[in-house]
Amino acid sequence: MLTMGLAVRVLVLATAFFAGHAGACSCAAPPFDETEAQALERAWRSTPVIVEADFVSATITLAKGGVPIEDGVVRVRSSFKGPFKVGDLIRTRSIISGAACGWSLRGTPPAALEVGNKETRRLEPYWQWGAYDRWVLFLSGPAPYEVSTCSRSLPAGLSQDLPSLIQLKTRLQRP
């Protein structure tokens, strides 16, 4: 069964591929017969930080070799799991390239980021899907956290997880 979340991730990866990317992101595939509720519960169990957050800022620079890296900041709007509370700032760092699976908080697809000023190591994005003001983030690893297309992280407008996360938090965090 192709769930909405999986369909969005497939679309993102296909867009990156057909936009001229030589590399391709490689995420572990979910079980084919997994329902959306099962997928969300599996993500809950395996992810230490789950929040709804507002976009604050993002700066994209070119690392050595011209790879775009985005350093971002989001402000927690709702905390479902993890140490963060409403109003806390979370720092992110994502490699925005088709092979690295990083999401840009600014909504810029990886192909658009390949044009940059290698002299100043700063990117001047020339095309965006649109700035995403609010995100549902599933974050793992040490801070700064990577916003990855391999997780359930999505702009809040594309995510269908918020109502289910509220129910899941209530059900799983009861004493």
WOVEN-V597088 format. One record per pair of residues at least 6 apart in sequence whose C-alpha atoms are under 7 Angstrom apart, sorted by the first residue. I is the first residue (numbers start at 1). J is the second residue. If there is no record, write none. Layout:
BEGIN
i->(I	I)
j->(J	J)
END
This chain:
BEGIN
i->(1	1	3	5	9	16	16	16	16	17	19	20	21	21	23	23	24	24	25	25	25	25	27	47	47	47	48	48	48	48	49	49	49	49	49	50	50	50	50	50	50	50	51	51	51	51	51	51	51	51	52	52	52	52	52	52	52	53	53	53	53	53	53	53	53	54	54	54	54	54	54	54	55	55	55	55	55	56	56	56	57	57	58	58	58	58	58	58	59	59	59	60	60	60	60	60	60	61	61	61	61	61	61	62	62	62	62	62	63	66	68	68	68	68	69	69	69	69	70	70	70	70	70	71	71	71	72	72	72	72	73	73	73	73	74	74	74	75	75	75	75	76	76	76	76	76	77	77	78	79	79	80	80	91	91	91	92	92	92	92	93	93	93	94	94	94	94	95	96	96	96	96	97	98	101	101	101	102	102	102	102	103	103	103	105	106	106	107	107	107	107	107	108	108	108	109	112	112	112	113	113	116	116	116	117	132	134	134	135	135	135	136	136	136	136	136	137	137	138	138	138	139	139	139	147)
j->(32	33	36	159	149	98	109	110	111	24	111	111	98	111	98	99	98	99	98	99	100	101	150	138	139	140	81	82	139	140	81	82	138	139	140	79	80	81	82	137	138	139	76	78	79	80	81	136	137	138	76	77	78	79	135	136	137	74	75	76	77	78	134	135	136	74	75	76	77	133	134	135	73	74	75	133	134	73	74	75	72	73	70	71	72	73	105	106	70	71	72	68	69	70	71	122	123	68	69	70	121	122	123	68	69	121	122	123	69	118	95	96	97	113	93	94	95	96	93	94	95	96	104	92	93	94	91	92	93	105	89	90	91	92	89	90	91	87	88	89	90	85	86	87	88	89	86	87	86	85	86	165	169	143	144	145	144	145	146	147	144	145	146	102	103	146	147	102	102	103	104	110	110	110	148	149	150	146	147	148	149	147	148	149	132	131	132	128	129	130	131	132	127	128	129	128	125	126	127	123	125	122	123	124	123	155	155	156	154	155	156	153	154	155	156	159	153	154	151	152	153	145	146	147	153)
END
